[in-house]
């Protein structure tokens, strides 16, 4: 055999030559026999983890911001004051905050802010920013801060980044007192409204939790709460001053993407330094009931 190969160099090359088809078959068989999983890029896996973590962190920050604003608002405007022992609505919110892992220092800071005091003891200044954002949605932003320049800068920058414009819009709203009564199965908004028809009540409705909510002129708050408590035993849960959009200037949302942009904008604003409340004149329009309910619950938009 060796003699034949030595005499015929072509024999050597022909024995060593492997056709492309044979090479393909060998590789295929090798792949089938291999027990190792295919290698994947670690970058893709890390990106997924990082993305999920970012979404979770954003949700937690939004929840904490909402709770802080509710604590501040309830301790500020409630007739029961900032003491949870005499303010059942505040006590309920504090219970929710503690279950969500809200730090004790942040709770104390929110209660202090409701009393117009910063964590450092400085007096807080109230400021309002008005803007118009895409799809002609008007916005009023209430802030309380011990650093006016910083708050204005952050809020205005956020408006600009979302293609909005700082411009007067409060004329599209009415400043009102919003009274939220504790839920009662036997008393609804219609019954309560009949009791105070002679007072300057702007509107009354039931929220998703069965609570009666009334909007009154600022100087009628005490008269309304006193009469409903004496005649129906309705107890005030909280009371605050709000910018209620005028019904004839409400802007109906036509697409879910529009709601998503509004959701993102308001979520970002809530995390800005000093922002207390955000009011918009957006109406449900063609948005599904589920998405609209989620939006209202997330940003404290009580009106159905």
C-alpha positions as CSV (number, residue, x, y, z in Angstrom):
1,X,0.0,0.0,0.0
2,X,2.9,2.3,0.9
3,X,4.5,1.6,-2.3
4,X,1.4,2.4,-4.3
5,X,1.0,5.7,-2.4
6,X,4.6,6.7,-2.8
7,X,4.4,6.0,-6.5
8,X,1.3,8.0,-7.0
9,X,1.2,11.4,-5.3
10,X,-2.3,11.9,-6.6
11,X,-3.3,9.0,-4.5
12,X,-2.3,10.8,-1.3
13,X,-4.3,14.0,-2.2
14,X,-7.3,12.0,-3.3
15,X,-7.4,10.1,0.0
16,X,-7.0,13.3,2.0
17,X,-9.4,15.4,0.0
18,X,-12.9,15.8,1.5
19,X,-15.7,17.0,-0.6
20,X,-17.8,20.0,0.6
21,X,-20.9,17.7,0.9
22,X,-19.0,15.3,3.1
23,X,-17.8,18.1,5.2
24,X,-21.3,19.4,5.7
25,X,-22.6,16.0,6.7
26,X,-19.8,15.6,9.3
27,X,-20.5,19.0,10.8
28,X,-24.3,18.2,11.0
29,X,-23.6,14.9,12.7
30,X,-21.3,16.6,15.1
31,X,-23.9,19.1,16.1
32,X,-26.5,16.4,16.6
33,X,-24.1,14.5,18.9
34,X,-23.1,17.5,20.9
35,X,-24.6,17.7,24.4
36,X,-23.5,21.3,25.0
37,X,-26.2,24.0,24.9
38,X,-25.7,26.8,22.3
39,X,-23.7,29.7,23.6
40,X,-25.8,32.9,24.2
41,X,-24.7,36.4,24.6
42,X,-24.5,37.5,28.2
43,X,-25.2,41.1,27.1
44,X,-28.8,40.2,26.1
45,X,-29.5,38.5,29.4
46,X,-28.1,41.4,31.4
47,X,-30.1,43.9,29.3
48,X,-33.3,42.0,30.1
49,X,-32.5,41.9,33.8
50,X,-31.6,45.6,33.8
51,X,-34.7,46.5,31.9
52,X,-37.0,44.6,34.3
53,X,-35.2,46.1,37.4
54,X,-35.7,49.6,35.9
55,X,-39.4,49.0,35.5
56,X,-39.8,47.7,39.0
57,X,-37.8,50.6,40.5
58,X,-39.9,53.1,38.5
59,X,-43.1,51.5,39.8
60,X,-41.8,51.7,43.4
61,X,-40.8,55.3,43.1
62,X,-44.2,56.2,41.6
63,X,-46.0,54.4,44.5
64,X,-43.9,56.1,47.1
65,X,-44.4,59.5,45.5
66,X,-48.2,58.9,45.4
67,X,-48.2,57.8,49.1
68,X,-46.1,60.8,50.1
69,X,-48.5,63.2,48.4
70,X,-51.6,61.5,50.0
71,X,-50.0,61.7,53.4
72,X,-49.2,65.4,53.0
73,X,-52.6,66.2,51.6
74,X,-54.5,64.3,54.3
75,X,-52.5,65.8,57.2
76,X,-52.9,69.3,55.7
77,X,-56.5,69.5,54.8
78,X,-58.3,67.0,57.0
79,X,-60.4,68.4,59.8
80,X,-58.8,65.9,62.1
81,X,-55.3,67.3,61.6
82,X,-51.9,65.5,61.3
83,X,-52.4,63.1,64.3
84,X,-53.3,59.6,63.0
85,X,-54.9,58.7,66.4
86,X,-57.6,61.3,65.6
87,X,-57.4,61.1,61.8
88,X,-58.7,57.7,60.6
89,X,-58.1,58.4,56.9
90,X,-54.4,59.4,57.6
91,X,-54.0,56.3,59.8
92,X,-55.3,54.1,56.9
93,X,-52.8,55.7,54.5
94,X,-49.9,55.3,56.9
95,X,-50.8,51.6,57.3
96,X,-50.6,51.2,53.5
97,X,-47.3,53.1,53.4
98,X,-45.8,50.9,56.1
99,X,-46.8,47.7,54.3
100,X,-45.2,49.1,51.1
101,X,-41.9,49.6,53.0
102,X,-42.2,53.4,53.1
103,X,-39.4,54.6,55.4
104,X,-40.4,56.2,58.7
105,X,-38.3,59.3,57.9
106,X,-40.2,59.8,54.7
107,X,-43.6,59.5,56.4
108,X,-42.5,62.1,59.0
109,X,-41.3,64.4,56.2
110,X,-44.6,64.0,54.3
111,X,-46.6,64.9,57.4
112,X,-44.4,67.9,58.1
113,X,-44.8,69.0,54.5
114,X,-48.5,68.9,54.9
115,X,-48.1,71.4,57.8
116,X,-46.0,73.7,55.5
117,X,-42.6,72.7,57.0
118,X,-39.7,71.0,55.2
119,X,-37.7,68.2,56.9
120,X,-35.0,70.8,57.7
121,X,-37.6,73.0,59.5
122,X,-37.8,75.7,56.8
123,X,-41.1,77.1,55.7
124,X,-42.4,75.8,52.4
125,X,-43.5,78.1,49.6
126,X,-46.5,77.2,47.4
127,X,-46.1,77.7,43.7
128,X,-48.2,76.8,40.6
129,X,-47.0,75.9,37.1
130,X,-49.4,76.0,34.2
131,X,-48.7,74.3,30.9
132,X,-50.2,72.9,27.7
133,X,-49.0,69.5,26.4
134,X,-49.5,67.7,23.2
135,X,-53.1,66.9,22.1
136,X,-54.2,70.3,23.7
137,X,-54.3,68.9,27.2
138,X,-54.1,71.6,29.8
139,X,-52.1,71.0,33.0
140,X,-52.0,72.7,36.4
141,X,-49.2,71.6,38.7
142,X,-49.2,72.5,42.4
143,X,-45.9,72.5,44.3
144,X,-44.6,73.2,47.8
145,X,-40.9,73.7,48.1
146,X,-38.2,75.3,50.2
147,X,-36.2,75.7,46.9
148,X,-38.3,77.6,44.4
149,X,-35.6,77.9,41.7
150,X,-34.9,74.1,41.7
151,X,-38.5,73.1,41.6
152,X,-39.4,75.5,38.8
153,X,-36.3,74.4,36.8
154,X,-37.1,70.7,37.1
155,X,-40.8,71.0,36.3
156,X,-40.3,73.3,33.3
157,X,-37.6,71.1,31.9
158,X,-39.9,68.1,32.2
159,X,-42.7,70.0,30.3
160,X,-40.2,70.9,27.6
161,X,-38.9,67.3,27.2
162,X,-42.5,66.2,26.7
163,X,-43.0,68.8,24.0
164,X,-45.2,71.0,26.2
165,X,-45.3,74.7,26.7
166,X,-45.4,76.7,29.9
167,X,-48.5,78.9,29.4
168,X,-51.6,80.1,31.3
169,X,-54.2,77.3,31.6
170,X,-55.8,77.8,35.0
171,X,-58.7,79.6,33.3
172,X,-59.7,76.2,32.0
173,X,-60.2,75.0,35.6
174,X,-62.1,76.1,38.7
175,X,-60.5,76.2,42.1
176,X,-62.7,74.2,44.5
177,X,-62.8,72.4,47.8
178,X,-62.9,68.6,47.4
179,X,-64.5,66.8,50.3
180,X,-64.2,63.0,50.4
181,X,-66.6,61.4,52.9
182,X,-66.1,57.9,54.4
183,X,-68.0,55.2,52.6
184,X,-71.6,54.4,53.7
185,X,-73.7,51.7,52.0
186,X,-76.9,53.5,52.6
187,X,-75.8,57.0,51.5
188,X,-74.9,57.9,47.9
189,X,-74.1,61.1,46.1
190,X,-77.6,61.8,44.9
191,X,-79.1,61.6,48.4
192,X,-76.3,63.7,49.9
193,X,-76.6,66.4,47.1
194,X,-80.4,66.8,47.8
195,X,-79.5,67.7,51.4
196,X,-77.2,70.6,50.4
197,X,-78.9,72.0,47.3
198,X,-79.2,75.5,48.8
199,X,-75.4,75.6,49.3
200,X,-72.9,76.3,46.6
201,X,-72.1,72.7,45.7
202,X,-70.5,72.4,42.2
203,X,-70.8,68.6,41.8
204,X,-71.2,65.4,43.7
205,X,-70.5,61.8,42.7
206,X,-69.6,58.4,44.1
207,X,-66.1,57.0,43.5
208,X,-65.1,53.4,42.9
209,X,-64.9,52.7,46.6
210,X,-68.4,53.9,47.3
211,X,-67.4,57.2,48.9
212,X,-69.3,60.3,48.3
213,X,-67.1,63.1,46.8
214,X,-68.3,66.7,46.7
215,X,-66.9,69.7,45.0
216,X,-67.9,73.0,46.6
217,X,-66.9,76.6,46.6
218,X,-64.1,77.3,49.0
219,X,-66.2,79.3,51.5
220,X,-68.9,76.5,51.7
221,X,-66.7,73.7,52.9
222,X,-67.6,73.9,56.6
223,X,-71.3,74.4,56.0
224,X,-71.5,71.3,53.7
225,X,-69.6,69.0,56.0
226,X,-71.5,70.1,59.1
227,X,-75.0,69.6,57.5
228,X,-74.2,66.2,56.0
229,X,-72.7,65.0,59.3
230,X,-75.7,66.2,61.3
231,X,-78.4,64.9,59.0
232,X,-76.8,61.7,57.6
233,X,-73.9,61.0,59.9
234,X,-71.4,61.2,57.0
235,X,-67.9,61.5,58.3
236,X,-65.2,63.4,56.5
237,X,-62.3,61.3,55.3
238,X,-60.3,64.1,53.8
239,X,-60.6,67.6,52.4
240,X,-58.3,69.4,50.0
241,X,-58.2,72.3,47.5
242,X,-58.1,71.2,43.9
243,X,-58.2,72.6,40.4
244,X,-61.3,71.0,38.8
245,X,-61.3,71.1,35.0
246,X,-64.4,72.9,33.5
247,X,-66.7,70.3,31.8
248,X,-67.0,72.3,28.6
249,X,-63.3,72.4,28.1
250,X,-62.5,68.7,28.7
251,X,-60.3,67.1,26.0
252,X,-61.3,63.6,25.0
253,X,-58.4,61.2,24.4
254,X,-58.7,59.4,21.1
255,X,-55.9,56.8,21.3
256,X,-54.2,54.6,23.9
257,X,-50.8,56.0,22.8
258,X,-52.0,59.4,23.9
259,X,-52.9,58.1,27.4
260,X,-49.5,56.3,27.6
261,X,-47.7,59.6,26.9
262,X,-49.8,61.4,29.5
263,X,-49.2,58.6,32.0
264,X,-45.5,58.8,31.4
265,X,-45.5,62.6,31.7
266,X,-47.4,62.7,34.9
267,X,-45.4,59.8,36.4
268,X,-42.2,61.7,35.7
269,X,-43.6,64.9,37.2
270,X,-44.7,63.2,40.4
271,X,-41.1,62.4,41.1
272,X,-39.9,66.0,40.8
273,X,-38.8,67.9,43.8
274,X,-41.7,69.7,45.5
275,X,-44.5,68.5,43.2
276,X,-47.7,68.0,45.2
277,X,-50.5,67.5,42.8
278,X,-51.2,67.5,39.0
279,X,-54.5,68.4,37.4
280,X,-55.3,67.8,33.7
281,X,-58.5,68.4,31.7
282,X,-58.3,65.0,29.9
283,X,-61.5,62.9,29.5
284,X,-61.8,59.2,28.8
285,X,-62.9,59.5,25.1
286,X,-62.1,56.3,23.3
287,X,-59.8,54.8,26.0
288,X,-61.0,51.5,27.4
289,X,-62.6,51.4,30.8
290,X,-59.8,49.3,32.2
291,X,-57.0,51.6,31.1
292,X,-58.9,54.7,32.2
293,X,-59.6,53.2,35.7
294,X,-55.9,52.3,36.1
295,X,-54.9,55.8,35.1
296,X,-57.4,57.5,37.5
297,X,-56.3,55.3,40.4
298,X,-52.6,55.8,39.8
299,X,-52.9,59.6,39.8
300,X,-55.7,60.2,42.2
301,X,-58.2,61.3,39.5
302,X,-61.3,60.6,41.5
303,X,-63.9,61.7,38.9
304,X,-65.4,58.7,37.0
